[in-house]
Amino acid sequence: MKKNNEHFFWVCDLDNKTQHKRKPIVPGTTLRCTGALIPCENGLHASPTPWDALQYNSGPILWLVKL
């Protein structure tokens, strides 16, 4: 398990929006979730490697994110 200050990878579609809630992704901003974290309904996903991120989501854009 990585520490909170390490980088992870995240994938999105060409429209630069989150997968489930369709929130816009803007570099340099922080995305947050409110309410209960529910897999595939409410929350944000991140993967420890680029390969894992690309396997998880079908989008073509790979982001380097900090958790």
HELIX and SHEET records of a PDB file:
HELIX    1   1 PRO A   50  TYR A   56  1                                   7    
SHEET    1   A 2 HIS A   7  CYS A  12  0                                        
SHEET    2   A 2 ILE A  61  LYS A  66 -1                                        
END                                                                             
